[in-house]
Amino acid sequence: MTKSQLIERLMESTSDLNKKESELVVNTIFDSIGSALIGGDRVEIRGFGSFSIREREARQARNPKSGNLINIPSKKTPFFKTGKELRERVDSLG
């Protein structure tokens, strides 16, 4: 599902919101999650999952083209862990 499909689904499920308002709701949620992660906070949505930041250690790797060793610096990456309820719902499909 894309962001535009999510906006359409929200618009269909709520007769009170038009497309512009639905887009504002979706953007506000995504921006809030992003801002919280940038601020170092963890975001938990019960029944869905949690977003957090994970620190990846610095490491060495090989350049596949030349075979030379390169240093990859440490970095922070967003991480999503599914909630138990969502995992069980997805698992029951297959």
ABEGO torsion letter per residue (X at the ends): XBAAAAAAAAAAABAABBAAAAAAAAAAAAAAAAAAAAAGBBBBBBGAEBBBBBBBBBBBBBBAAAGBBBBBBBBBBBBBBBBAAAAAAAAAAX
